[in-house]
Each structure stands twice: as structure tokens, then as C-alpha cells.
Amino acid sequence: MFKPLGDSAVLVQLGDKIDSAINQRVHALNALLQKNSIAGIVETVPAYCTLLIHYDPLILTFDQVKRWVRDEMTQLADSFHRTPRRLEIPIRYGGASGLDLETVAAAKNISIADVIRIHSEREYTVYMMGFTPGFPYLGTLDERLSMLRMESPRTLVKAGSVAIGGSQTGIYPLDSPGGWHLIGWTPLKLFDPTRESPFLFAPGDVINFIPFADDHA
Amino acid sequence: MLEVLEVSGLVTFQDSGRHGFASFGVPTSGPMDWFAHHAANSLVGNSTNSTVIEIGLGEAVFRAKRNCVLVVTGAGYEVLNYVWTFPLWTSFFVRAGWIVHIKKISGGNWAYLACAGGFEVDSILDSHSTYLRGVLGDSIHAGDILQTGKPSNELLKLAAQNFPVKKYMVYSQSPVIEVIEGPQKDRFTEQGNQTFLNSEYTLSTSFDRMGYRLEGNPVTHSAGADLISEGMTMGSVQIPANGQPIVMMADAPTTGGYPKIANVVKASLPLLAQCETGVSKIKFKEITVEEAQIKYKKISEVFAKHPVGKISEVL
């Protein structure tokens, strides 16, 4: 369950698949460790079924970090409950920033209205963040919308684009290259380093998409 | 205060890195060669975390606007001041108006220019490190005027300090890079693990602050190259489907989806960072976490124990 990742990080493995219950446990452990942090812990990175703990090897050893996490985990089993933050995200489906909406509908043999309904009626968890600063990996996507990534990624995807990749959906925080299928756009700014809270999302948040129409698009 | 006259390649400000935002997908950044970065700061009396200029894959020319003390550390560069050459790893006094040229030669990729007092740069997400892909900071351009802080001592006392670099770090183009076995070691065949540890690799032309792609005998997976994405660090050695190792470097994404066969230890990262394309012959050697941490502590002591900026006096 505990493996070293080099001389300054410990990987805690809580499962081996993309699964909501396992991911909840990752976020619960992460919240607990942040609450009860000790000197020498640099930061933690929750992912689907793992938690990576970066530490300063001038202060802590691998065994000390392992012991700390193991002790904290005994509390996790019974007493610790985490209430996730919930966020509503306005989304405009289709249009100039949802270029692949029709492609997705055609590939899945459903109507555009169905794609919008299926995508927006479910709530998603921010399973993890990565790729670029502020990018949320949201799951789990309804199987009926699951799409393989594009064979050749676009060189430029506009910030705010909402996209589908595999069994996940996500939002591009910055203008960047991207290989996911673009279905819509949100006006919200996911990342702004000058803001007091630079990131709109945090790992473990729960979000709902609220569709809106914009005739000026 | 320095004026930038010419610049090419990848020239950025770097402190010791951006911590606390990896869970939001923000890479640590910081120097490619932490040892040279820390040494540069120590030599001019700065704290080791101070902001320096990293010069990579190109070169830079500066003009001093005021008297100052500078130092250049790293590998693969020389420092020219008109007809003179200043040695690396030795601080030197520069009079207002003098021109300093940090010129690329062979033997490495990255140089670190520190100024007594440090460079004053805006902090973004609690760090002065530039992360170009994430638009955190900007690279340094010709015409920029770079502000510097107040030196910690009189300039003449900070000049002519040198660092016994070979005692701590032996830069080489045929280095033995020490690694700790990776969390997915069992995702490779026995043969694959042997290949990784017993072959010689070269650095491909595809390398930057994010990662170094190596070339050599392919490492064979036993269970495919797809991994559910998980956190990784600078030094993580990922093996994609083609079996050619990719070592993640300073601007590494916070997470990755290829199995990690090994992780380069902190003490070896500077050696790998300074390996040159087409020249270097890289071998890997496995050590334990305990051994790696002892080595790292031993190197770090030179920065922690001695009064900063007086390294040559106490050694």
C-alpha cells in the first residue's frame, strides 16, 4: 500500500481502478492528512485511487511518513466524514466552443439534445486535477457519451472549453493544446493567479452543469 | 540592476520551486540543477531559495547598471567579460557598465546566474519560478531591466568566493544515475527491469524543462503501458508503449499515466540535467531510499552548515 516514489515522496495506493468509492476514500484521507499535517510534509496530490505525499527528506524519513499516514488511516475507517463542496457551472453547449457536439451525437447515434441532457443531468466529482493548472478530471461520465480521445490533438483549445475524453469530462482552464472532444463552454474562469482563490475547483469537489443559451455566440 | 542585451534559448527566473499547488495541477518548477542553483546563491551571500536566472539551451549577455557581484554556476557555459574569462563557481565583482556574456560551450545544458542581493521578481502562487506552459511568469527578453535586492554584505567581501564543486558533484557525460525502484517495477518483465539497469541510454533531441526522452534498448512491459493517472515527481522515469524511458524534470506535470520503473534520486538529478544530446552515455544504478537520503543530506549540509557566502573560507 505504501511505496516510495524516489527519496522525497510516498505513494499511497487505495485501489486499482477508477471508482467513485475508492476516490472518495482518497479525498477523505487527503483532507484528514491536511488537517493533521506534520513538519516536513511538503504537499499531497490526490488522484483516482492514489495519494502522493511529497516530503522533505532533510526532515522526515520514508518510514516516518509511512507511520504517520498509517496512524491517521485508523481514524479514517470509522469517524471521518468529509462533506464535499458543491458548485454549479453554467455551460453553453455547442457553438464555436463546442465544435464536436455534433460529432459526439453522430458517433453515439443519439440526438444533440440527448447529448446535452445526458451530460448535464448527472453530478460529477473532481476526481483529480492535472494536465495544466486548474484542469479538473470529472467523473464518471455516462457510458452513452464515452468517446476515445482524438487521434490528433488540436493545437489550440480555448480556455473554458468543456470536453469529453474517455469516460471523463473536463474543462480547459487555459488556452492550450487538447485531445478531448469539445462540446461546450463555460464563462467561468477556472484559474486566475491574481485572484484570492486562484483555482475555481479543488480535488474532491462535486459539480453540476447548468445549461444556458447565448444567442450572441 | 542588470540590463539584458541579448538572449537566446530558454532563459527564466527560478527560485527553489513552487510548492503547495501540485494538487491543483501546478508543477513545482524551480531549477533543473538544484545543486548549481543553491551554490550560486550561497556564493554571493543569498539564501539558497533566492531567485536566480537559469540559462538553458542558449546564451545571454547582460550589462551591469551598477556595481555588483555575480556568479555563474552549472555546466556547459563560460563567462566572458570583454577579453577575460571568469571561471564558473567563483563570484566576481562587476563595475557599472561592464558587459558579461554567458556563452554556451560543451559539457552541459544549464547555467545559473546569481547576483548578490538576488533578483526581484513578482511572486505568483508563492513562488518566483517561471513556468512558461502555465503562463506563470515570462521568459527574460532583450531590453529587460532586471531589479536586484540589497546584498547581504559589502560587495568586495562577497567577490572571489569559490566553491569546491568536485567535492560534492562530479558532472560527467557518462554518469551513473542512481535511482530508487519505481512503484510499478512489477509492471515490467524481469528482462525489462534488467535492460533498464544494464543498458546505456543517450539523451534524444526531445528534451526540455518538462522531461528528458532517452534512447536505447527498449524496456518491455509485462502488463501494458496504460496506468490510471497518479502523482509523480521530478526524476520519475516513465516508460511509454515504445519502451523508451522519459525522465520527468523540473516542469513535470503533477500526474502521469505511464508506469514508472524507477525514480532518479535528488543527488543524481543535477548530473542527469546536465547530460547533453548526442554526447552523453547514461547508466542507471539502483540504491535504497535510505542510501539516497544519506547522500542528499551530505550534499545539502554544505548549504546548511556553513555561513552563507563564506563557503571558501570554511572548507
Interface residues (C-beta under 8 A of the other chain):
Chain A: K3 P4 L5 G6 D7 S8 A9 L11 Q13 D16 K17 I18 N30 V42 E43 T44 V45 P46 A47 Y48 C49 T50 L51 L52 H54 P57 L58 T61 F62 M128 M129 G130 F131 T132 P133 G134 F135 Y137 L174 S176 P193 P198 F199 F201 A202 P203
Chain B: H19 G20 F21 A22 S23 F24 G25 V26 I124 L125 R133 G134 V135 L136 I180 G182 P183 I228 S229 E230 G231 M232 T233 G235 S236 P253 T254 T255 K260 N263 V264 V265 K266 V289 E290 A292 Q293 Y296 K297 S300 A304
